[in-house]
Amino acid sequence: MQHEIIWCHFEICIIVWSFKVCQSSFVEMHNIVFQFYLANETKLQMGKLFK
């Protein structure tokens, strides 16, 4: 019985862990996209300034 409880807990841990990994990589991707967007915006603004 004890073994089953531990196994169940282990599965929940894996689910939570993979969810956290997914969440953090999603946040990182969002940051990268946002930085890329900011860099593009900056280039556009600079282009307008130098014209």
C-alpha positions, 0 to 999 in steps of 0.5 A: 500500500505504501509503495502505491502512495509513493508511486502516485506522489512520484507521478504527481511530482513529474506532472508538476515538474514538467508543467513548470518546465513548460511554463518556464520555457514558455516565459523564456520564449515570450521574453525572446520574442519580446526582445526581438520585437523591441530590437526591431522597434528600436531599428525602426525608430533609428531608421526614422531618426536617421532619414 
